[in-house]
Amino acid sequence: MARSGGLSHIFMGMLLQQIFGQASDVLGSTPESCWFGLSRSAVNPSGDIDEPPLFLYLDADGATTTTPTDDVVDTGYARVEVLLADQASWSESDVCAVVNSGEVRFPEAQADWGTIRFWVMMDAQVDGRVLAYGSLRRSVRIFSGDVALIAPGSINIALDSYEREW
C-alpha cells in the first residue's frame, strides 16, 4: 500500500539543531514509539496533513455534515503506534534507510474515510509533529468496514543527500 518516504522539514531541522549544537535537547529523550496516520491529500513538508476525521456529524436526514449536531458518529479512525527501536518493527534497508518489518494495521473503519493517498509518521497519537511521510503506491478508498493495512516492506524511510552545482 505504501512506498518510499522521507523526513519532514521540521524533523530534519530538529536533527540539525541537535547535532550541531544550535539548540540543546531539541529532540528530548529518544522516543520509544511513533504513530502512523493516513492522509487524503499531499503532506506539506512543514507538517500540514489531511487525516480522516475522528467523527462525523449527521443531519436530520442521516447525511454527513460539517455543521455540529447532536448526532455524532465515530469513524473508527485512529493513528497506530509503532515501536521505533523494535527490530520486529524496523530493519535497515540501506546505509541511510530503514524499512518497516511489521505491518501497520489501522482500526476497522466505522464510516467512509475518503480516498487515502499518503502515510504520515507522527510524534504523538493526537496532534503532534510530522516526522516522516510518503505517498501510497496507489490511492485507496476506505469505506465503512474496511481495514487499512500497510504491509511489511512497504515503508522505506531514507535520509536523502543531494548535490548542488556551484
Buried (B, 14 or more C-beta within 10 A) or exposed (E): BBEBBBBBEBBBBBBEBBEEEEEEEEBEEEEEEBBBBBBBBEBBBEBEBBBBBEEBBBEEEEEBEEEEEEEEBEBBBBBBEBBBEEEEBBEEBEEEBBBBBBBBEBBEBBBBBBEBBBBBBBBEBEEBBBBBBBBBEEEBEBEEEBEBBBEBBBBBBBEEEEEEEE
